[in-house]
Amino acid sequence: MQNYKKQFAEFLVSADALQFGEFTLKSGRVSPYFFNSSKFNTGPLIEQLGQYYASAIQQHAPDCSLVFGPAYKGIPLCVTVATALSKKLNRNIGYFFNRKEIKTHGDQGTLVGQLPQPGDMAVMVDDVFTDGHTKIESVDLVRELCKIEFSGVLVALDRMESSSRGEDAIAEFQLKTGVPVWSIITIREVCLYLKNRIVNGNVVLDETLYQEIERYLEEHSIR
């Protein structure tokens, strides 16, 4: 496992963005863990988060020149990722995002930021992958307005489980769009690394909790 993945797993725990316990999800499933991206709510945390995204983009799409964030959660993400990636690659990386509302004055464009040009390599960033509808809309929008293709979509954590309909939303998205989906880390990688490991003076994932997550994944994992 790459070092940035190991550091990211500990970062998730330190920021309280990855919590262990009993959580009822929107789907109705009772999960032994919960990922809450709203915990990255300070300057230092969002800056550090951007660095992990940048490391993953450097691995999967080193020729990336633009970072796109779908409104709303993707907006601060694309800014911090473009900033971190610019420093990491030592070249200017642009960012852009979409408006959800129609603007009737001033700049009335649907896209905001550095608009893609022919030859640009764009990566979409978001926190998680749920049903994929927003991301499909974003791919279609950018294709229509800018005539470019995304190199890939990068999310923070891949839960590796089926949707509420029992389908693999990521596989469906890739089939419909032809755009690959990557994650900084998967839940299995998180568990393998954190199992019985001391983080901030405590073992956050002991053998009992590890087995609970394994049983959950055995029931709901699609990959």
N, C-alpha and C positions, 0 to 999 in steps of 0.2 A: 504494500500500500504506500502511495506517495506521501511524503512528509506533510504536504499541505492538507491532505485528507485527515491525517492524525491530529494535526493542530486544529482543524475545523471541528472535529468531533468534540474536542475539549472546549473549544470556543462556544459551541452550542450549549454545553452544560453550564459554563461560566456565565453566559449571558441569560440563562434561564429560558432559552428559546426551545430547548428540548427537555420536556418534563416526563417523569415516570410516575405511574399510578394507575388510576382508572378513569377513563375519559369517554364520554358518549360523543361520537362524531356526528356530523351532519347526516351521514348515511344511516345512522341508527346503530352502527357497530360500537361495541364497547372495546376500546383500545387500551393496551397497557402503557402507551406512550402518546405524547402529543407534541407537535411542532407548532410553535407560535412565533411567526416572523415579526409580529408587531413589537416584540421585545427588543428589536434592533432600533431603538428610538432615541439614541443620543449621537452626537457627532462622532465620538471615538468608536462607538459600536458599528455605525453604518460605514465608517471609513475602513474598519478592519474587515467587515463583511465584504466590501468591494475588493479587497486584496485577495480573498479566497476565490471569488468569482474570476478575478483576473488570472489567477494561477490555473484554474480549470480551462479558461479560454485559451491560455498559452499552450496548454496540452492538446486541446481538441481542434482549435482554429487559430494557429499562430499568425496567420495572415489577416486576421480580423482588423477592419479599419473603422467600423461603426458598431455602436451598441444601441439596440432598440429596447424600450421598456413599454409594455402595454399599460394604459391607464387602469387603475390608479397606482397600485403597489409597485408596478414596474418603473414608475417615473423616478423616484429617488434612487432606485437600483441602477438604472442606466447611467445616471450622473456619477455615482460613486464608482461604478465599474469602469467607466470610460476614464475617470481620473486615475484610478489605480493601474489600469492597463497602459495608459500613456506613460506612466513612470516606469512600469516593468519592462515595456518594450522600447522605451526611449524614442517614441514617435507620437505624433498627434493622433489620438483616437477620438472620433466624433461620437455624439449621442443624439438620439431623437426619440420622440414619443408621440402618441396620438391623443387627440382630444375626444372625449366621449360626447360632449355637447357641441352643437353647431354654433359657431361664433358669427355674429351678424355685423361686426364692426371691426375696424383696424385690419390686422392680419387674419383673414378668414380661412386660412388653410387648415386642413384636417391634421396635418403633421407639424410638429414643432421641433426645432433644433436644426442640426446639420442634415439636410436632405440627401439621400443616397444619390450617387452618380454612377454611371456605367463603370463597371470594374470594381466597385466597392464590395467588400466582404462584410456582411452584417450578421450579428449574432443577437438573438432575442434573449433577454434575461427576465426571469420571474421568480417568485418565491417557491411555488409548488406547482405540480401538474395535477389538476382534478379531472374535469371532463374534457378539457382541451378546446372548448368552444371559443373562448376569447382569443386563444392563440391562432386558431384557424382563421378567425375574422381578421386578425392582425396580418397574417401571411397574405390573405387575399387582398387586403387594403394596400399593403406595400407593393405587391405585385402589380396591382392596377395603376397606382399613382406613380411608382418609381421604376417599374420594369426591371427589378432586380430580385434575386432569390436569397433567402436566408441561408447562411452556412449551417446554422443549427440553432436549437433552443436550449438554454442552460437554466436549470432550476437548482435550488440549494439542496433539497433532500428528496430522494426518490423513495416513497413508501413501499414500492414494489408490490402493490396490491391491486386487486380488481376494483372496478367501479361498482356503484350500487346496482348496476345492471349485470354484474358478473363479467364485464368485459375489460380488456386491457386498453385503457384510454390512450396511452402513449403509443402502442402499436397501431391503433386506429388512426391517430394523428399522423404518424409517419407514413402510413399507407395512403392517406388522403392527400397529404401535402408533399411527400418526398423529402421532408426536412427532418434530419436526425434530432434526437433529444438526448441531452447529457445531463448529468447531475454532478454537483460538487462531491456528493457522497450518497451512498444508499443506506437504508436502515440496517441492512445486514452488515455492511462495513462498519457502521457506527457501533453495533452491538459486539462484533468481534474485537474491535479495538478497545472499547470501554469495559468489557467484561472483567470484573474484579480489579479494575485499575483505579488508583487513587487520584481523584481530581479535586483540587482545592481542599485537601485534607480528608476527603471522604470517598468511600466506594459507592458510586452512584448506580452501578449496575452489577449486582451480585448474581450468584448462580441461580437463585430462585426467580428473580426478575428476568434474567436472560432466558430461562426456560419458558416463562410466560409469554415473552415476545415471540419465541420460536413457535410455540403452539398457535399463537395468533397468526403468524405468517404461514404456517402450514395450512391453516384454514382459508386464508384470504389472499395469500401471495399468488401472483399470476406469472412471475418470472423468477 
